[in-house]
């Protein structure tokens, strides 16, 4: 469980904050329903995976 704390629709990039305060970047293509849009402040569920740049990223993002 987490909350979307930032999302730039034009760039398709955002950030989710987990329950422990950790933040994870994501790309709009990682939104599970294919919508490519999510509202800042929306509660979401997600998985954390190793990203291409050596940092943890959110994926399988589902709006709660």
mmCIF file of the N, C-alpha and C atoms, coordinates in Angstrom:
data_MODEL
# 
_entry.id   MODEL 
# 
loop_
_atom_site.group_PDB 
_atom_site.id 
_atom_site.type_symbol 
_atom_site.label_atom_id 
_atom_site.label_alt_id 
_atom_site.label_comp_id 
_atom_site.label_asym_id 
_atom_site.label_entity_id 
_atom_site.label_seq_id 
_atom_site.pdbx_PDB_ins_code 
_atom_site.Cartn_x 
_atom_site.Cartn_y 
_atom_site.Cartn_z 
_atom_site.occupancy 
_atom_site.B_iso_or_equiv 
_atom_site.pdbx_formal_charge 
_atom_site.auth_seq_id 
_atom_site.auth_comp_id 
_atom_site.auth_asym_id 
_atom_site.auth_atom_id 
_atom_site.pdbx_PDB_model_num 
ATOM 1   N N  . UNK A 1 1  ? 0.849  -1.179 0.000   1.00 0.00 ? 1  UNK A N  1 
ATOM 2   C CA . UNK A 1 1  ? 0.000  0.000  0.000   1.00 0.00 ? 1  UNK A CA 1 
ATOM 3   C C  . UNK A 1 1  ? 0.895  1.242  0.000   1.00 0.00 ? 1  UNK A C  1 
ATOM 4   N N  . UNK A 1 2  ? 0.474  2.257  -0.683  1.00 0.00 ? 2  UNK A N  1 
ATOM 5   C CA . UNK A 1 2  ? 1.218  3.497  -0.727  1.00 0.00 ? 2  UNK A CA 1 
ATOM 6   C C  . UNK A 1 2  ? 0.353  4.624  -1.258  1.00 0.00 ? 2  UNK A C  1 
ATOM 7   N N  . UNK A 1 3  ? 0.976  5.784  -1.444  1.00 0.00 ? 3  UNK A N  1 
ATOM 8   C CA . UNK A 1 3  ? 0.279  6.971  -1.927  1.00 0.00 ? 3  UNK A CA 1 
ATOM 9   C C  . UNK A 1 3  ? 1.107  7.619  -3.023  1.00 0.00 ? 3  UNK A C  1 
ATOM 10  N N  . UNK A 1 4  ? 0.450  8.025  -4.099  1.00 0.00 ? 4  UNK A N  1 
ATOM 11  C CA . UNK A 1 4  ? 1.134  8.755  -5.166  1.00 0.00 ? 4  UNK A CA 1 
ATOM 12  C C  . UNK A 1 4  ? 1.436  10.155 -4.642  1.00 0.00 ? 4  UNK A C  1 
ATOM 13  N N  . UNK A 1 5  ? 2.712  10.520 -4.586  1.00 0.00 ? 5  UNK A N  1 
ATOM 14  C CA . UNK A 1 5  ? 3.095  11.834 -4.059  1.00 0.00 ? 5  UNK A CA 1 
ATOM 15  C C  . UNK A 1 5  ? 3.512  12.800 -5.161  1.00 0.00 ? 5  UNK A C  1 
ATOM 16  N N  . UNK A 1 6  ? 3.759  12.295 -6.370  1.00 0.00 ? 6  UNK A N  1 
ATOM 17  C CA . UNK A 1 6  ? 4.109  13.155 -7.498  1.00 0.00 ? 6  UNK A CA 1 
ATOM 18  C C  . UNK A 1 6  ? 3.801  12.415 -8.791  1.00 0.00 ? 6  UNK A C  1 
ATOM 19  N N  . UNK A 1 7  ? 3.304  13.154 -9.785  1.00 0.00 ? 7  UNK A N  1 
ATOM 20  C CA . UNK A 1 7  ? 3.090  12.572 -11.109 1.00 0.00 ? 7  UNK A CA 1 
ATOM 21  C C  . UNK A 1 7  ? 3.075  13.681 -12.145 1.00 0.00 ? 7  UNK A C  1 
ATOM 22  N N  . UNK A 1 8  ? 3.966  13.572 -13.121 1.00 0.00 ? 8  UNK A N  1 
ATOM 23  C CA . UNK A 1 8  ? 4.045  14.514 -14.237 1.00 0.00 ? 8  UNK A CA 1 
ATOM 24  C C  . UNK A 1 8  ? 3.448  13.811 -15.454 1.00 0.00 ? 8  UNK A C  1 
ATOM 25  N N  . UNK A 1 9  ? 2.201  14.157 -15.771 1.00 0.00 ? 9  UNK A N  1 
ATOM 26  C CA . UNK A 1 9  ? 1.485  13.481 -16.860 1.00 0.00 ? 9  UNK A CA 1 
ATOM 27  C C  . UNK A 1 9  ? 2.184  13.648 -18.203 1.00 0.00 ? 9  UNK A C  1 
ATOM 28  N N  . UNK A 1 10 ? 2.754  14.821 -18.454 1.00 0.00 ? 10 UNK A N  1 
ATOM 29  C CA . UNK A 1 10 ? 3.420  15.080 -19.725 1.00 0.00 ? 10 UNK A CA 1 
ATOM 30  C C  . UNK A 1 10 ? 4.634  14.169 -19.917 1.00 0.00 ? 10 UNK A C  1 
ATOM 31  N N  . UNK A 1 11 ? 5.415  13.994 -18.852 1.00 0.00 ? 11 UNK A N  1 
ATOM 32  C CA . UNK A 1 11 ? 6.611  13.145 -18.915 1.00 0.00 ? 11 UNK A CA 1 
ATOM 33  C C  . UNK A 1 11 ? 6.297  11.680 -18.623 1.00 0.00 ? 11 UNK A C  1 
ATOM 34  N N  . UNK A 1 12 ? 5.179  11.415 -17.952 1.00 0.00 ? 12 UNK A N  1 
ATOM 35  C CA . UNK A 1 12 ? 4.808  10.044 -17.614 1.00 0.00 ? 12 UNK A CA 1 
ATOM 36  C C  . UNK A 1 12 ? 5.603  9.466  -16.464 1.00 0.00 ? 12 UNK A C  1 
ATOM 37  N N  . UNK A 1 13 ? 6.133  10.329 -15.603 1.00 0.00 ? 13 UNK A N  1 
ATOM 38  C CA . UNK A 1 13 ? 6.944  9.889  -14.474 1.00 0.00 ? 13 UNK A CA 1 
ATOM 39  C C  . UNK A 1 13 ? 6.306  10.305 -13.165 1.00 0.00 ? 13 UNK A C  1 
ATOM 40  N N  . UNK A 1 14 ? 6.459  9.454  -12.153 1.00 0.00 ? 14 UNK A N  1 
ATOM 41  C CA . UNK A 1 14 ? 5.885  9.777  -10.862 1.00 0.00 ? 14 UNK A CA 1 
ATOM 42  C C  . UNK A 1 14 ? 6.649  9.148  -9.725  1.00 0.00 ? 14 UNK A C  1 
ATOM 43  N N  . UNK A 1 15 ? 6.104  9.335  -8.523  1.00 0.00 ? 15 UNK A N  1 
ATOM 44  C CA . UNK A 1 15 ? 6.741  8.818  -7.323  1.00 0.00 ? 15 UNK A CA 1 
ATOM 45  C C  . UNK A 1 15 ? 5.662  8.375  -6.338  1.00 0.00 ? 15 UNK A C  1 
ATOM 46  N N  . UNK A 1 16 ? 5.902  7.227  -5.723  1.00 0.00 ? 16 UNK A N  1 
ATOM 47  C CA . UNK A 1 16 ? 4.986  6.669  -4.724  1.00 0.00 ? 16 UNK A CA 1 
ATOM 48  C C  . UNK A 1 16 ? 5.713  6.614  -3.387  1.00 0.00 ? 16 UNK A C  1 
ATOM 49  N N  . UNK A 1 17 ? 5.001  6.956  -2.323  1.00 0.00 ? 17 UNK A N  1 
ATOM 50  C CA . UNK A 1 17 ? 5.554  6.827  -0.977  1.00 0.00 ? 17 UNK A CA 1 
ATOM 51  C C  . UNK A 1 17 ? 4.900  5.644  -0.290  1.00 0.00 ? 17 UNK A C  1 
ATOM 52  N N  . UNK A 1 18 ? 5.722  4.723  0.184   1.00 0.00 ? 18 UNK A N  1 
ATOM 53  C CA . UNK A 1 18 ? 5.230  3.549  0.887   1.00 0.00 ? 18 UNK A CA 1 
ATOM 54  C C  . UNK A 1 18 ? 4.863  3.868  2.325   1.00 0.00 ? 18 UNK A C  1 
ATOM 55  N N  . UNK A 1 19 ? 4.288  2.908  3.044   1.00 0.00 ? 19 UNK A N  1 
ATOM 56  C CA . UNK A 1 19 ? 3.853  3.130  4.425   1.00 0.00 ? 19 UNK A CA 1 
ATOM 57  C C  . UNK A 1 19 ? 5.007  3.445  5.381   1.00 0.00 ? 19 UNK A C  1 
ATOM 58  N N  . UNK A 1 20 ? 6.216  3.053  5.012   1.00 0.00 ? 20 UNK A N  1 
ATOM 59  C CA . UNK A 1 20 ? 7.371  3.314  5.872   1.00 0.00 ? 20 UNK A CA 1 
ATOM 60  C C  . UNK A 1 20 ? 8.097  4.604  5.501   1.00 0.00 ? 20 UNK A C  1 
ATOM 61  N N  . UNK A 1 21 ? 7.535  5.362  4.547   1.00 0.00 ? 21 UNK A N  1 
ATOM 62  C CA . UNK A 1 21 ? 8.132  6.626  4.133   1.00 0.00 ? 21 UNK A CA 1 
ATOM 63  C C  . UNK A 1 21 ? 9.114  6.516  2.978   1.00 0.00 ? 21 UNK A C  1 
ATOM 64  N N  . UNK A 1 22 ? 9.432  5.291  2.563   1.00 0.00 ? 22 UNK A N  1 
ATOM 65  C CA . UNK A 1 22 ? 10.331 5.103  1.423   1.00 0.00 ? 22 UNK A CA 1 
ATOM 66  C C  . UNK A 1 22 ? 9.625  5.544  0.140   1.00 0.00 ? 22 UNK A C  1 
ATOM 67  N N  . UNK A 1 23 ? 10.369 6.166  -0.768  1.00 0.00 ? 23 UNK A N  1 
ATOM 68  C CA . UNK A 1 23 ? 9.793  6.641  -2.028  1.00 0.00 ? 23 UNK A CA 1 
ATOM 69  C C  . UNK A 1 23 ? 10.365 5.860  -3.196  1.00 0.00 ? 23 UNK A C  1 
ATOM 70  N N  . UNK A 1 24 ? 9.489  5.544  -4.147  1.00 0.00 ? 24 UNK A N  1 
ATOM 71  C CA . UNK A 1 24 ? 9.864  4.769  -5.316  1.00 0.00 ? 24 UNK A CA 1 
ATOM 72  C C  . UNK A 1 24 ? 9.371  5.458  -6.584  1.00 0.00 ? 24 UNK A C  1 
ATOM 73  N N  . UNK A 1 25 ? 10.247 5.622  -7.544  1.00 0.00 ? 25 UNK A N  1 
ATOM 74  C CA . UNK A 1 25 ? 9.891  6.211  -8.832  1.00 0.00 ? 25 UNK A CA 1 
ATOM 75  C C  . UNK A 1 25 ? 9.111  5.191  -9.659  1.00 0.00 ? 25 UNK A C  1 
ATOM 76  N N  . UNK A 1 26 ? 8.336  5.699  -10.617 1.00 0.00 ? 26 UNK A N  1 
ATOM 77  C CA . UNK A 1 26 ? 7.659  4.802  -11.556 1.00 0.00 ? 26 UNK A CA 1 
ATOM 78  C C  . UNK A 1 26 ? 7.418  5.518  -12.867 1.00 0.00 ? 26 UNK A C  1 
ATOM 79  N N  . UNK A 1 27 ? 7.221  4.720  -13.914 1.00 0.00 ? 27 UNK A N  1 
ATOM 80  C CA . UNK A 1 27 ? 6.842  5.226  -15.234 1.00 0.00 ? 27 UNK A CA 1 
ATOM 81  C C  . UNK A 1 27 ? 5.372  4.897  -15.444 1.00 0.00 ? 27 UNK A C  1 
ATOM 82  N N  . UNK A 1 28 ? 4.681  5.705  -16.210 1.00 0.00 ? 28 UNK A N  1 
ATOM 83  C CA . UNK A 1 28 ? 3.246  5.516  -16.415 1.00 0.00 ? 28 UNK A CA 1 
ATOM 84  C C  . UNK A 1 28 ? 2.917  4.154  -17.030 1.00 0.00 ? 28 UNK A C  1 
ATOM 85  N N  . UNK A 1 29 ? 3.861  3.556  -17.731 1.00 0.00 ? 29 UNK A N  1 
ATOM 86  C CA . UNK A 1 29 ? 3.622  2.233  -18.327 1.00 0.00 ? 29 UNK A CA 1 
ATOM 87  C C  . UNK A 1 29 ? 3.527  1.142  -17.266 1.00 0.00 ? 29 UNK A C  1 
ATOM 88  N N  . UNK A 1 30 ? 3.869  1.465  -16.026 1.00 0.00 ? 30 UNK A N  1 
ATOM 89  C CA . UNK A 1 30 ? 3.810  0.499  -14.924 1.00 0.00 ? 30 UNK A CA 1 
ATOM 90  C C  . UNK A 1 30 ? 2.459  0.498  -14.217 1.00 0.00 ? 30 UNK A C  1 
ATOM 91  N N  . UNK A 1 31 ? 1.506  1.334  -14.672 1.00 0.00 ? 31 UNK A N  1 
ATOM 92  C CA . UNK A 1 31 ? 0.157  1.349  -14.096 1.00 0.00 ? 31 UNK A CA 1 
ATOM 93  C C  . UNK A 1 31 ? -0.600 0.161  -14.678 1.00 0.00 ? 31 UNK A C  1 
ATOM 94  N N  . UNK A 1 32 ? -1.071 -0.718 -13.820 1.00 0.00 ? 32 UNK A N  1 
ATOM 95  C CA . UNK A 1 32 ? -1.614 -2.014 -14.232 1.00 0.00 ? 32 UNK A CA 1 
ATOM 96  C C  . UNK A 1 32 ? -2.828 -1.941 -15.154 1.00 0.00 ? 32 UNK A C  1 
ATOM 97  N N  . UNK A 1 33 ? -3.695 -0.944 -14.997 1.00 0.00 ? 33 UNK A N  1 
ATOM 98  C CA . UNK A 1 33 ? -4.907 -0.913 -15.817 1.00 0.00 ? 33 UNK A CA 1 
ATOM 99  C C  . UNK A 1 33 ? -4.683 -0.326 -17.212 1.00 0.00 ? 33 UNK A C  1 
ATOM 100 N N  . UNK A 1 34 ? -3.458 0.094  -17.514 1.00 0.00 ? 34 UNK A N  1 
ATOM 101 C CA . UNK A 1 34 ? -3.139 0.609  -18.838 1.00 0.00 ? 34 UNK A CA 1 
ATOM 102 C C  . UNK A 1 34 ? -3.543 2.049  -19.075 1.00 0.00 ? 34 UNK A C  1 
ATOM 103 N N  . UNK A 1 35 ? -4.072 2.731  -18.064 1.00 0.00 ? 35 UNK A N  1 
ATOM 104 C CA . UNK A 1 35 ? -4.573 4.091  -18.251 1.00 0.00 ? 35 UNK A CA 1 
ATOM 105 C C  . UNK A 1 35 ? -3.459 5.112  -18.443 1.00 0.00 ? 35 UNK A C  1 
ATOM 106 N N  . UNK A 1 36 ? -2.269 4.853  -17.885 1.00 0.00 ? 36 UNK A N  1 
ATOM 107 C CA . UNK A 1 36 ? -1.110 5.739  -17.958 1.00 0.00 ? 36 UNK A CA 1 
ATOM 108 C C  . UNK A 1 36 ? -1.313 7.071  -17.236 1.00 0.00 ? 36 UNK A C  1 
ATOM 109 N N  . UNK A 1 37 ? -2.338 7.151  -16.393 1.00 0.00 ? 37 UNK A N  1 
ATOM 110 C CA . UNK A 1 37 ? -2.598 8.365  -15.614 1.00 0.00 ? 37 UNK A CA 1 
ATOM 111 C C  . UNK A 1 37 ? -3.000 7.959  -14.203 1.00 0.00 ? 37 UNK A C  1 
ATOM 112 N N  . UNK A 1 38 ? -2.480 8.690  -13.210 1.00 0.00 ? 38 UNK A N  1 
ATOM 113 C CA . UNK A 1 38 ? -2.864 8.464  -11.820 1.00 0.00 ? 38 UNK A CA 1 
ATOM 114 C C  . UNK A 1 38 ? -2.857 9.819  -11.114 1.00 0.00 ? 38 UNK A C  1 
ATOM 115 N N  . UNK A 1 39 ? -3.761 9.992  -10.180 1.00 0.00 ? 39 UNK A N  1 
ATOM 116 C CA . UNK A 1 39 ? -3.910 11.259 -9.473  1.00 0.00 ? 39 UNK A CA 1 
ATOM 117 C C  . UNK A 1 39 ? -2.974 11.328 -8.267  1.00 0.00 ? 39 UNK A C  1 
ATOM 118 N N  . UNK A 1 40 ? -2.346 12.483 -8.082  1.00 0.00 ? 40 UNK A N  1 
ATOM 119 C CA . UNK A 1 40 ? -1.525 12.698 -6.886  1.00 0.00 ? 40 UNK A CA 1 
ATOM 120 C C  . UNK A 1 40 ? -2.437 12.603 -5.666  1.00 0.00 ? 40 UNK A C  1 
ATOM 121 N N  . UNK A 1 41 ? -1.993 11.868 -4.668  1.00 0.00 ? 41 UNK A N  1 
ATOM 122 C CA . UNK A 1 41 ? -2.785 11.650 -3.462  1.00 0.00 ? 41 UNK A CA 1 
ATOM 123 C C  . UNK A 1 41 ? -3.574 10.353 -3.484  1.00 0.00 ? 41 UNK A C  1 
ATOM 124 N N  . UNK A 1 42 ? -3.607 9.683  -4.638  1.00 0.00 ? 42 UNK A N  1 
ATOM 125 C CA . UNK A 1 42 ? -4.366 8.442  -4.760  1.00 0.00 ? 42 UNK A CA 1 
ATOM 126 C C  . UNK A 1 42 ? -3.683 7.307  -4.001  1.00 0.00 ? 42 UNK A C  1 
ATOM 127 N N  . UNK A 1 43 ? -4.465 6.519  -3.243  1.00 0.00 ? 43 UNK A N  1 
ATOM 128 C CA . UNK A 1 43 ? -3.897 5.336  -2.604  1.00 0.00 ? 43 UNK A CA 1 
ATOM 129 C C  . UNK A 1 43 ? -3.704 4.248  -3.670  1.00 0.00 ? 43 UNK A C  1 
ATOM 130 N N  . UNK A 1 44 ? -2.581 3.559  -3.622  1.00 0.00 ? 44 UNK A N  1 
ATOM 131 C CA . UNK A 1 44 ? -2.272 2.526  -4.610  1.00 0.00 ? 44 UNK A CA 1 
ATOM 132 C C  . UNK A 1 44 ? -1.613 1.330  -3.933  1.00 0.00 ? 44 UNK A C  1 
ATOM 133 N N  . UNK A 1 45 ? -1.685 0.192  -4.610  1.00 0.00 ? 45 UNK A N  1 
ATOM 134 C CA . UNK A 1 45 ? -0.882 -0.963 -4.237  1.00 0.00 ? 45 UNK A CA 1 
ATOM 135 C C  . UNK A 1 45 ? 0.154  -1.118 -5.331  1.00 0.00 ? 45 UNK A C  1 
ATOM 136 N N  . UNK A 1 46 ? 1.309  -1.683 -4.987  1.00 0.00 ? 46 UNK A N  1 
ATOM 137 C CA . UNK A 1 46 ? 2.396  -1.801 -5.965  1.00 0.00 ? 46 UNK A CA 1 
ATOM 138 C C  . UNK A 1 46 ? 3.414  -2.826 -5.493  1.00 0.00 ? 46 UNK A C  1 
ATOM 139 N N  . UNK A 1 47 ? 4.270  -3.235 -6.416  1.00 0.00 ? 47 UNK A N  1 
ATOM 140 C CA . UNK A 1 47 ? 5.418  -4.089 -6.105  1.00 0.00 ? 47 UNK A CA 1 
ATOM 141 C C  . UNK A 1 47 ? 6.669  -3.265 -6.329  1.00 0.00 ? 47 UNK A C  1 
ATOM 142 N N  . UNK A 1 48 ? 7.741  -3.647 -5.653  1.00 0.00 ? 48 UNK A N  1 
ATOM 143 C CA . UNK A 1 48 ? 9.029  -2.971 -5.818  1.00 0.00 ? 48 UNK A CA 1 
ATOM 144 C C  . UNK A 1 48 ? 9.977  -3.921 -6.541  1.00 0.00 ? 48 UNK A C  1 
ATOM 145 N N  . UNK A 1 49 ? 10.627 -3.404 -7.597  1.00 0.00 ? 49 UNK A N  1 
ATOM 146 C CA . UNK A 1 49 ? 11.580 -4.192 -8.371  1.00 0.00 ? 49 UNK A CA 1 
ATOM 147 C C  . UNK A 1 49 ? 12.852 -3.378 -8.591  1.00 0.00 ? 49 UNK A C  1 
ATOM 148 N N  . UNK A 1 50 ? 13.931 -4.071 -8.905  1.00 0.00 ? 50 UNK A N  1 
ATOM 149 C CA . UNK A 1 50 ? 15.186 -3.401 -9.238  1.00 0.00 ? 50 UNK A CA 1 
ATOM 150 C C  . UNK A 1 50 ? 15.037 -2.747 -10.604 1.00 0.00 ? 50 UNK A C  1 
ATOM 151 N N  . UNK A 1 51 ? 15.346 -1.449 -10.678 1.00 0.00 ? 51 UNK A N  1 
ATOM 152 C CA . UNK A 1 51 ? 15.224 -0.710 -11.935 1.00 0.00 ? 51 UNK A CA 1 
ATOM 153 C C  . UNK A 1 51 ? 16.499 -0.772 -12.759 1.00 0.00 ? 51 UNK A C  1 
ATOM 154 N N  . UNK A 1 52 ? 16.444 -0.203 -13.934 1.00 0.00 ? 52 UNK A N  1 
ATOM 155 C CA . UNK A 1 52 ? 17.574 -0.226 -14.852 1.00 0.00 ? 52 UNK A CA 1 
ATOM 156 C C  . UNK A 1 52 ? 18.747 0.614  -14.384 1.00 0.00 ? 52 UNK A C  1 
ATOM 157 N N  . UNK A 1 53 ? 18.499 1.629  -13.576 1.00 0.00 ? 53 UNK A N  1 
ATOM 158 C CA . UNK A 1 53 ? 19.568 2.514  -13.136 1.00 0.00 ? 53 UNK A CA 1 
ATOM 159 C C  . UNK A 1 53 ? 20.115 2.136  -11.765 1.00 0.00 ? 53 UNK A C  1 
ATOM 160 N N  . UNK A 1 54 ? 19.835 0.918  -11.313 1.00 0.00 ? 54 UNK A N  1 
ATOM 161 C CA . UNK A 1 54 ? 20.360 0.453  -10.046 1.00 0.00 ? 54 UNK A CA 1 
ATOM 162 C C  . UNK A 1 54 ? 19.621 0.930  -8.822  1.00 0.00 ? 54 UNK A C  1 
ATOM 163 N N  . UNK A 1 55 ? 18.404 1.416  -8.993  1.00 0.00 ? 55 UNK A N  1 
ATOM 164 C CA . UNK A 1 55 ? 17.602 1.825  -7.836  1.00 0.00 ? 55 UNK A CA 1 
ATOM 165 C C  . UNK A 1 55 ? 16.266 1.088  -7.877  1.00 0.00 ? 55 UNK A C  1 
ATOM 166 N N  . UNK A 1 56 ? 15.596 1.049  -6.750  1.00 0.00 ? 56 UNK A N  1 
ATOM 167 C CA . UNK A 1 56 ? 14.316 0.360  -6.652  1.00 0.00 ? 56 UNK A CA 1 
ATOM 168 C C  . UNK A 1 56 ? 13.213 1.217  -7.270  1.00 0.00 ? 56 UNK A C  1 
ATOM 169 N N  . UNK A 1 57 ? 12.309 0.569  -8.003  1.00 0.00 ? 57 UNK A N  1 
ATOM 170 C CA . UNK A 1 57 ? 11.197 1.251  -8.672  1.00 0.00 ? 57 UNK A CA 1 
ATOM 171 C C  . UNK A 1 57 ? 9.888  0.531  -8.384  1.00 0.00 ? 57 UNK A C  1 
ATOM 172 N N  . UNK A 1 58 ? 8.784  1.262  -8.495  1.00 0.00 ? 58 UNK A N  1 
ATOM 173 C CA . UNK A 1 58 ? 7.461  0.683  -8.319  1.00 0.00 ? 58 UNK A CA 1 
ATOM 174 C C  . UNK A 1 58 ? 6.954  0.138  -9.653  1.00 0.00 ? 58 UNK A C  1 
ATOM 175 N N  . UNK A 1 59 ? 6.232  -0.984 -9.589  1.00 0.00 ? 59 UNK A N  1 
ATOM 176 C CA . UNK A 1 59 ? 5.626  -1.568 -10.774 1.00 0.00 ? 59 UNK A CA 1 
ATOM 177 C C  . UNK A 1 59 ? 4.302  -2.233 -10.361 1.00 0.00 ? 59 UNK A C  1 
ATOM 178 N N  . UNK A 1 60 ? 3.522  -2.693 -11.321 1.00 0.00 ? 60 UNK A N  1 
ATOM 179 C CA . UNK A 1 60 ? 2.212  -3.313 -11.062 1.00 0.00 ? 60 UNK A CA 1 
ATOM 180 C C  . UNK A 1 60 ? 1.356  -2.415 -10.174 1.00 0.00 ? 60 UNK A C  1 
ATOM 181 N N  . UNK A 1 61 ? 1.303  -1.133 -10.513 1.00 0.00 ? 61 UNK A N  1 
ATOM 182 C CA . UNK A 1 61 ? 0.599  -0.132 -9.707  1.00 0.00 ? 61 UNK A CA 1 
ATOM 183 C C  . UNK A 1 61 ? -0.907 -0.246 -9.955  1.00 0.00 ? 61 UNK A C  1 
ATOM 184 N N  . UNK A 1 62 ? -1.653 -0.445 -8.894  1.00 0.00 ? 62 UNK A N  1 
ATOM 185 C CA . UNK A 1 62 ? -3.114 -0.549 -8.988  1.00 0.00 ? 62 UNK A CA 1 
ATOM 186 C C  . UNK A 1 62 ? -3.744 0.484  -8.061  1.00 0.00 ? 62 UNK A C  1 
ATOM 187 N N  . UNK A 1 63 ? -4.704 1.212  -8.597  1.00 0.00 ? 63 UNK A N  1 
ATOM 188 C CA . UNK A 1 63 ? -5.409 2.211  -7.802  1.00 0.00 ? 63 UNK A CA 1 
ATOM 189 C C  . UNK A 1 63 ? -6.330 1.498  -6.808  1.00 0.00 ? 63 UNK A C  1 
ATOM 190 N N  . UNK A 1 64 ? -6.288 1.915  -5.552  1.00 0.00 ? 64 UNK A N  1 
ATOM 191 C CA . UNK A 1 64 ? -7.097 1.278  -4.509  1.00 0.00 ? 64 UNK A CA 1 
ATOM 192 C C  . UNK A 1 64 ? -8.445 1.941  -4.375  1.00 0.00 ? 64 UNK A C  1 
# 
